[in-house]
Amino acid sequence: MVIALKDWIKRQLDSLISVQITLPHNDHADLVIQSWNGYKIYIHLLNQIPKTRNIRKNLHEASEIGVGTLFLVDSGIIPADGNRAKIDEWAHALHNLTGERLYATRTVKGVPEVFQVHLEPHNNGEHMAWHGPLVEFNKLRFFKTTLREPRPAKGDWFVADFGGGSFWRNTDYRSFRAKRDAEIPRQRQTHWQTWEAYGQTWAGMADENSRQRQNGNGANGAYQSPSPTSAITDYLEVCFKLLGLETTANKDTVKAAFRKLAIVYHPDTSELPDEEATNKFHALNKAYDYIKTARGWN
């Protein structure tokens, strides 16, 4: 049974000692938190790409009356774990607003989750997405912060977050990422380049192949297939193999294989050691996300 995200988040928030009540919505937000200490927080659930000016508007309207703001972003509109991209203003604004992290939502086996995402600076102005730990819902902070970048969202705002340390600054975590990236060198070569604001897909090498089919890229406009040894082709094959499938598998077959393996590898249901199950489950998720993006199934 799939649990509705908003209802699930409301139950988690109501379980906090500091929260008096969580209201389903009002004219300004998807959820409204009233604390025992007297402060109020507006929560916005973003399932499509927001405009930076709308983010600023939400912050301004709430801060003007002493209300904090917290944004939760659907994982479908942010890069998959380990993918690189040039990040738009709205993502920079939300990332800087709560200590260099986004709060993202997803549903695993019908159960919602909220997790942290850090955008690590990379080469050529790009950022790499690092997906971090799940939010445990044992703390809710209300505070004032100054946002200096990006300029369209600049200002002093009341915000909220779930506390917790900066997981991306942990030495063990960075070592883990470096080791994993070294084990999958092709993945470092394959990255998404930019955000197509109105297409709601990460556009990069996979989408370039599609554009070439439409526009032509060879002599007399004829389409030339990408080299079979290209990074996009190689890594896509790896992803299909992780799901035990051939690259000719259709959307329904891929989805069924993913769900079957998710039960095997999810830390809550797997018979494997926790660390091994977690690593394999994350690899499975990344492979599935990559296939969906490459095939345009998002």
BELGIGI-V274673 format. One record per pair of residues at least 4 apart in sequence whose ideal C-beta (glycine too) atoms are under 8 Angstrom apart, sorted by sequence separation. I is the first residue (numbers start at 1). J is the second residue. D is the distance in Angstrom with one decimal. If there is no record, write none. Layout:
# BELGIGI-V274673
I_J_D ; I_J_D
This chain:
# BELGIGI-V274673
3_7_6.8 ; 4_8_6.6 ; 5_9_6.3 ; 6_10_6.3 ; 7_11_6.6 ; 8_12_6.6 ; 9_13_6.2 ; 10_14_6.2 ; 11_15_6.6 ; 12_16_7.8 ; 15_19_7.9 ; 25_29_6.6 ; 28_32_7.8 ; 35_39_5.0 ; 46_50_5.4 ; 50_54_5.4 ; 51_55_7.3 ; 52_56_6.5 ; 53_57_6.3 ; 54_58_6.5 ; 55_59_6.4 ; 56_60_6.0 ; 57_61_6.2 ; 58_62_6.3 ; 59_63_5.8 ; 60_64_6.1 ; 61_65_7.5 ; 63_67_7.0 ; 73_77_6.3 ; 74_78_7.9 ; 79_83_4.0 ; 87_91_4.5 ; 88_92_7.2 ; 89_93_6.1 ; 90_94_6.6 ; 91_95_5.9 ; 92_96_6.1 ; 93_97_6.2 ; 94_98_7.4 ; 96_100_6.7 ; 98_102_7.8 ; 107_111_6.6 ; 122_126_4.5 ; 150_154_7.4 ; 165_169_7.7 ; 166_170_7.6 ; 169_173_8.0 ; 170_174_6.8 ; 171_175_6.3 ; 172_176_6.4 ; 173_177_6.6 ; 174_178_6.3 ; 175_179_6.3 ; 176_180_6.3 ; 177_181_6.2 ; 178_182_6.4 ; 179_183_6.6 ; 180_184_6.8 ; 181_185_7.8 ; 184_188_7.4 ; 185_189_7.2 ; 186_190_6.4 ; 196_200_7.5 ; 199_203_6.8 ; 203_207_4.3 ; 204_208_6.9 ; 205_209_7.1 ; 206_210_7.3 ; 207_211_6.4 ; 208_212_6.3 ; 209_213_6.7 ; 210_214_6.8 ; 211_215_5.8 ; 212_216_7.1 ; 216_220_7.8 ; 217_221_7.9 ; 218_222_4.3 ; 226_230_4.8 ; 229_233_7.1 ; 230_234_6.8 ; 231_235_6.0 ; 232_236_6.1 ; 233_237_6.6 ; 234_238_6.6 ; 235_239_6.5 ; 236_240_6.7 ; 237_241_6.3 ; 238_242_6.6 ; 239_243_7.1 ; 241_245_7.6 ; 245_249_4.2 ; 249_253_4.3 ; 250_254_7.1 ; 251_255_6.2 ; 252_256_6.3 ; 253_257_6.4 ; 254_258_6.3 ; 255_259_6.5 ; 256_260_6.4 ; 257_261_6.3 ; 258_262_6.0 ; 259_263_7.2 ; 260_264_7.1 ; 261_265_5.9 ; 262_266_5.5 ; 266_270_5.9 ; 272_276_4.6 ; 273_277_6.7 ; 274_278_6.2 ; 275_279_6.4 ; 276_280_6.3 ; 277_281_6.0 ; 278_282_6.4 ; 279_283_6.4 ; 280_284_6.2 ; 281_285_6.5 ; 282_286_6.4 ; 283_287_6.3 ; 284_288_6.3 ; 285_289_6.2 ; 286_290_6.2 ; 287_291_6.4 ; 288_292_6.5 ; 289_293_6.3 ; 290_294_6.0 ; 291_295_6.0 ; 293_297_7.8 ; 3_8_5.0 ; 14_19_6.0 ; 25_30_5.4 ; 35_40_7.3 ; 50_55_5.7 ; 62_67_4.0 ; 63_68_8.0 ; 73_78_6.0 ; 79_84_7.4 ; 87_92_5.7 ; 95_100_6.0 ; 98_103_7.1 ; 107_112_5.2 ; 108_113_5.8 ; 122_127_5.8 ; 149_154_7.2 ; 165_170_7.4 ; 168_173_6.5 ; 169_174_7.9 ; 196_201_6.1 ; 203_208_7.9 ; 212_217_4.3 ; 216_221_3.3 ; 218_223_6.4 ; 228_233_5.7 ; 229_234_6.6 ; 240_245_4.8 ; 249_254_5.3 ; 264_269_7.7 ; 265_270_5.3 ; 272_277_4.2 ; 292_297_4.2 ; 293_298_5.8 ; 13_19_5.4 ; 25_31_6.5 ; 26_32_5.4 ; 34_40_5.6 ; 35_41_7.5 ; 62_68_6.7 ; 63_69_7.4 ; 79_85_4.9 ; 95_101_6.6 ; 106_112_7.3 ; 107_113_7.2 ; 121_127_5.8 ; 122_128_4.9 ; 147_153_5.7 ; 148_154_6.0 ; 167_173_5.7 ; 168_174_7.4 ; 181_187_7.0 ; 196_202_7.8 ; 201_207_7.0 ; 215_221_7.6 ; 216_222_5.9 ; 217_223_6.1 ; 218_224_4.0 ; 226_232_6.6 ; 227_233_7.2 ; 240_246_6.4 ; 243_249_7.9 ; 263_269_5.4 ; 264_270_6.2 ; 291_297_7.5 ; 292_298_5.2 ; 14_21_7.2 ; 24_31_6.8 ; 25_32_7.0 ; 33_40_6.6 ; 62_69_4.7 ; 95_102_5.6 ; 105_112_6.2 ; 106_113_5.5 ; 120_127_6.1 ; 147_154_5.8 ; 181_188_5.7 ; 195_202_6.8 ; 196_203_4.5 ; 216_223_5.6 ; 217_224_5.8 ; 226_233_6.0 ; 240_247_4.9 ; 265_272_7.1 ; 267_274_5.7 ; 270_277_3.8 ; 14_22_5.2 ; 23_31_7.0 ; 32_40_6.7 ; 33_41_4.2 ; 87_95_7.6 ; 94_102_5.5 ; 105_113_7.0 ; 119_127_4.0 ; 120_128_4.7 ; 147_155_6.0 ; 195_203_7.3 ; 245_253_6.5 ; 249_257_7.5 ; 272_280_7.1 ; 13_22_4.5 ; 22_31_5.8 ; 23_32_4.3 ; 32_41_7.4 ; 33_42_8.0 ; 105_114_5.5 ; 106_115_7.2 ; 119_128_7.4 ; 120_129_7.8 ; 146_155_7.6 ; 147_156_7.8 ; 194_203_5.8 ; 240_249_6.7 ; 245_254_6.4 ; 22_32_7.1 ; 23_33_7.9 ; 32_42_6.0 ; 33_43_6.8 ; 59_69_5.4 ; 104_114_7.1 ; 105_115_8.0 ; 119_129_6.2 ; 120_130_5.5 ; 146_156_5.2 ; 147_157_6.2 ; 192_202_4.0 ; 193_203_6.9 ; 194_204_7.4 ; 213_223_5.1 ; 237_247_5.9 ; 267_277_4.7 ; 270_280_7.9 ; 22_33_5.3 ; 23_34_7.2 ; 31_42_7.7 ; 32_43_7.4 ; 58_69_5.9 ; 91_102_7.1 ; 103_114_5.9 ; 104_115_5.7 ; 118_129_7.7 ; 119_130_7.7 ; 145_156_7.4 ; 146_157_7.9 ; 192_203_6.9 ; 193_204_4.5 ; 196_207_7.9 ; 212_223_5.7 ; 236_247_6.6 ; 243_254_6.4 ; 266_277_7.1 ; 267_278_5.2 ; 270_281_7.4 ; 10_22_4.8 ; 21_33_7.8 ; 22_34_7.6 ; 31_43_4.0 ; 103_115_7.6 ; 104_116_7.5 ; 117_129_5.9 ; 118_130_4.5 ; 144_156_6.4 ; 145_157_6.0 ; 192_204_3.8 ; 193_205_7.7 ; 212_224_7.7 ; 245_257_5.6 ; 265_277_5.5 ; 21_34_5.1 ; 29_42_3.5 ; 30_43_5.9 ; 78_91_7.1 ; 103_116_6.5 ; 104_117_5.0 ; 117_130_6.9 ; 144_157_7.0 ; 191_204_6.4 ; 192_205_7.9 ; 244_257_6.1 ; 10_24_6.9 ; 19_33_5.8 ; 20_34_4.9 ; 28_42_5.7 ; 29_43_5.8 ; 30_44_5.8 ; 31_45_7.6 ; 44_58_6.2 ; 102_116_7.3 ; 103_117_7.7 ; 117_131_5.6 ; 118_132_6.2 ; 144_158_5.4 ; 145_159_5.5 ; 190_204_8.0 ; 191_205_7.8 ; 240_254_7.9 ; 243_257_4.5 ; 267_281_6.4 ; 19_34_7.5 ; 20_35_5.9 ; 29_44_5.7 ; 30_45_4.5 ; 101_116_4.8 ; 102_117_4.3 ; 116_131_7.6 ; 117_132_6.7 ; 143_158_7.4 ; 144_159_7.6 ; 190_205_6.3 ; 243_258_6.1 ; 265_280_4.4 ; 266_281_5.4 ; 19_35_5.9 ; 20_36_4.9 ; 42_58_7.2 ; 55_71_7.3 ; 101_117_6.3 ; 102_118_7.9 ; 115_131_6.3 ; 116_132_3.8 ; 142_158_7.1 ; 143_159_6.6 ; 265_281_4.2 ; 18_35_5.2 ; 19_36_7.5 ; 101_118_5.2 ; 102_119_7.4 ; 115_132_6.3 ; 116_133_6.2 ; 142_159_7.9 ; 143_160_7.6 ; 209_226_6.0 ; 244_261_7.6 ; 6_24_7.1 ; 13_31_7.2 ; 18_36_6.1 ; 100_118_6.1 ; 115_133_6.6 ; 142_160_5.2 ; 243_261_6.5 ; 18_37_6.6 ; 100_119_7.5 ; 115_134_5.0 ; 116_135_7.0 ; 141_160_6.2 ; 262_281_7.0 ; 265_284_5.6 ; 13_33_6.0 ; 42_62_5.2 ; 114_134_6.7 ; 115_135_6.5 ; 140_160_6.2 ; 141_161_5.3 ; 10_31_6.2 ; 73_94_6.7 ; 113_134_5.5 ; 114_135_4.2 ; 140_161_7.9 ; 141_162_7.4 ; 9_31_6.5 ; 140_162_6.4 ; 141_163_5.3 ; 262_284_6.5 ; 71_94_5.3 ; 95_118_7.8 ; 114_137_7.8 ; 139_162_6.1 ; 140_163_7.5 ; 209_232_7.2 ; 261_284_5.5 ; 6_30_6.3 ; 78_102_6.5 ; 95_119_5.2 ; 139_163_3.9 ; 6_31_6.7 ; 42_67_5.7 ; 44_69_7.0 ; 46_71_5.9 ; 137_162_6.9 ; 138_163_7.9 ; 139_164_7.5 ; 40_66_7.6 ; 41_67_6.8 ; 42_68_7.2 ; 43_69_8.0 ; 44_70_7.4 ; 46_72_6.9 ; 48_74_7.8 ; 71_97_7.5 ; 78_104_5.9 ; 136_162_7.7 ; 205_231_7.3 ; 206_232_6.0 ; 258_284_6.9 ; 39_66_7.5 ; 40_67_4.7 ; 41_68_4.3 ; 42_69_5.2 ; 43_70_5.0 ; 44_71_5.0 ; 45_72_5.3 ; 46_73_4.9 ; 47_74_4.2 ; 92_119_8.0 ; 104_131_7.7 ; 135_162_4.8 ; 205_232_4.5 ; 39_67_7.8 ; 40_68_7.2 ; 41_69_7.1 ; 42_70_7.3 ; 43_71_7.8 ; 44_72_7.1 ; 46_74_6.4 ; 49_77_5.5 ; 70_98_7.6 ; 91_119_6.8 ; 136_164_7.8 ; 29_58_7.8 ; 39_68_6.5 ; 41_70_5.9 ; 43_72_6.5 ; 45_74_7.6 ; 47_76_7.4 ; 48_77_6.5 ; 73_102_5.5 ; 75_104_4.7 ; 135_164_7.5 ; 28_58_7.6 ; 47_77_7.3 ; 73_103_6.8 ; 74_104_7.1 ; 75_105_6.4 ; 206_236_7.9 ; 258_288_4.6 ; 46_77_7.1 ; 71_102_7.9 ; 72_103_5.0 ; 73_104_5.1 ; 74_105_5.7 ; 75_106_4.2 ; 101_132_7.2 ; 133_164_7.7 ; 71_103_7.0 ; 72_104_7.2 ; 73_105_7.1 ; 74_106_7.7 ; 87_119_5.8 ; 103_135_6.8 ; 28_61_6.5 ; 29_62_8.0 ; 70_103_7.2 ; 72_105_5.3 ; 9_43_7.4 ; 28_62_7.0 ; 133_167_5.8 ; 254_288_7.2 ; 55_90_6.0 ; 132_167_4.2 ; 9_45_7.8 ; 52_88_7.9 ; 132_168_6.8 ; 52_89_4.3 ; 56_93_7.7 ; 254_291_5.9 ; 52_90_4.8 ; 55_93_5.3 ; 59_97_8.0 ; 84_122_5.5 ; 130_168_5.4 ; 254_292_7.8 ; 6_45_6.6 ; 49_88_7.8 ; 51_90_6.7 ; 55_94_6.9 ; 78_117_6.0 ; 86_125_5.9 ; 87_126_7.9 ; 5_45_6.8 ; 29_69_7.9 ; 50_90_5.1 ; 86_126_5.5 ; 87_127_4.9 ; 49_90_6.8 ; 52_93_5.7 ; 85_126_6.1 ; 86_127_7.6 ; 132_173_7.9 ; 190_231_4.5 ; 242_283_6.5 ; 243_284_7.4 ; 72_114_6.4 ; 84_126_4.7 ; 85_127_6.4 ; 189_231_4.1 ; 190_232_5.7 ; 242_284_6.3 ; 84_127_6.9 ; 254_297_7.9 ; 73_117_7.9 ; 84_128_4.8 ; 85_129_7.3 ; 243_287_6.2 ; 251_295_7.2 ; 83_128_7.1 ; 84_129_7.8 ; 186_231_5.5 ; 190_235_4.9 ; 242_287_4.3 ; 243_288_7.0 ; 82_128_6.8 ; 83_129_5.5 ; 251_297_5.3 ; 82_129_6.8 ; 98_145_8.0 ; 130_177_6.8 ; 239_286_7.9 ; 240_287_7.8 ; 81_129_5.9 ; 82_130_7.8 ; 97_145_6.7 ; 114_162_7.8 ; 116_164_7.4 ; 118_166_7.8 ; 120_168_6.4 ; 186_234_5.3 ; 187_235_6.0 ; 239_287_3.8 ; 243_291_7.5 ; 79_128_7.9 ; 80_129_6.7 ; 81_130_6.9 ; 118_167_7.2 ; 186_235_4.8 ; 238_287_7.5 ; 239_288_7.6 ; 79_129_3.9 ; 81_131_3.9 ; 97_147_5.9 ; 118_168_4.1 ; 78_129_6.4 ; 80_131_7.9 ; 96_147_5.9 ; 116_167_6.4 ; 239_290_4.9 ; 240_291_6.6 ; 96_148_7.8 ; 186_238_7.0 ; 239_291_5.1 ; 96_149_6.2 ; 93_147_6.8 ; 184_238_7.9 ; 236_290_7.0 ; 235_290_7.0 ; 236_291_6.9 ; 239_294_8.0 ; 97_153_7.9 ; 92_149_6.5 ; 93_150_5.8 ; 92_150_5.1 ; 103_161_7.5 ; 236_294_5.3 ; 93_152_7.7 ; 103_162_7.1 ; 45_105_7.2 ; 93_153_4.0 ; 97_157_7.2 ; 89_150_4.5 ; 98_159_6.2 ; 97_159_5.7 ; 99_161_6.8 ; 232_294_7.2 ; 9_72_7.4 ; 89_152_6.1 ; 98_161_4.4 ; 89_153_7.4 ; 101_166_7.5 ; 126_191_7.2 ; 100_166_7.0 ; 99_166_6.7 ; 101_168_7.8 ; 126_193_7.9 ; 100_168_7.6 ; 68_142_4.8 ; 68_143_7.7 ; 210_296_7.0 ; 206_293_6.2 ; 59_147_8.0 ; 69_157_6.8 ; 206_294_4.1 ; 69_158_6.9 ; 70_159_6.7 ; 206_295_7.9 ; 207_296_7.7 ; 68_158_4.4 ; 69_159_5.5 ; 70_160_4.3 ; 206_296_7.8 ; 67_158_6.4 ; 68_159_5.4 ; 69_160_6.9 ; 70_161_6.7 ; 202_293_5.8 ; 63_155_7.8 ; 66_158_6.5 ; 68_160_4.2 ; 201_293_6.7 ; 63_156_7.3 ; 59_153_7.1 ; 63_157_4.8 ; 60_155_7.0 ; 62_157_7.9 ; 63_158_4.6 ; 201_296_7.1 ; 9_105_7.9 ; 56_152_6.2 ; 59_155_6.9 ; 62_158_6.5 ; 56_153_4.6 ; 60_157_7.8 ; 201_298_5.4 ; 52_150_6.6 ; 55_153_5.7 ; 59_157_4.5 ; 82_180_8.0 ; 200_298_7.5 ; 41_140_7.4 ; 53_152_6.1 ; 56_155_7.1 ; 82_181_7.4 ; 180_279_8.0 ; 5_105_6.0 ; 52_152_4.6 ; 59_159_7.7 ; 41_142_6.4 ; 52_153_5.6 ; 192_293_7.6 ; 5_107_7.0 ; 12_114_7.9 ; 8_111_7.6 ; 9_112_7.0 ; 39_142_4.7 ; 3_107_7.7 ; 8_112_4.4 ; 91_195_7.9 ; 2_107_6.7 ; 9_114_7.2 ; 35_140_7.6 ; 37_142_7.9 ; 82_187_6.2 ; 85_191_7.1 ; 3_110_6.2 ; 5_112_4.7 ; 33_140_7.3 ; 35_142_7.2 ; 84_191_3.7 ; 85_192_4.8 ; 86_193_6.6 ; 88_195_5.1 ; 2_110_4.4 ; 3_111_5.9 ; 83_191_6.0 ; 84_192_6.7 ; 85_193_6.8 ; 86_194_5.2 ; 87_195_7.4 ; 1_110_5.7 ; 3_112_6.0 ; 83_192_5.3 ; 85_194_6.8 ; 86_195_7.3 ; 88_197_6.9 ; 85_195_6.5 ; 79_192_6.2 ; 85_202_6.5 ; 41_160_4.6 ; 83_202_7.0 ; 85_204_7.9 ; 16_137_6.5 ; 19_140_6.7 ; 15_137_6.6 ; 16_138_7.3 ; 18_140_5.8 ; 80_202_7.9 ; 16_139_7.5 ; 77_200_6.7 ; 79_202_6.2 ; 13_137_7.1 ; 16_140_5.6 ; 76_200_7.8 ; 12_137_4.3 ; 13_140_7.2 ; 33_160_7.8 ; 49_195_7.4 ; 49_197_5.7 ; 49_198_7.8 ; 49_200_6.4 ; 131_282_7.7 ; 48_200_6.6 ; 109_262_6.5 ; 108_262_7.3 ; 109_263_7.4 ; 109_266_6.6 ; 108_266_6.9 ; 81_282_6.7 ; 81_285_7.4 ; 82_286_6.3 ; 80_285_7.9 ; 81_286_5.7 ; 80_286_5.8 ; 80_289_4.2 ; 80_290_6.7 ; 80_293_7.4 ; 76_298_6.5
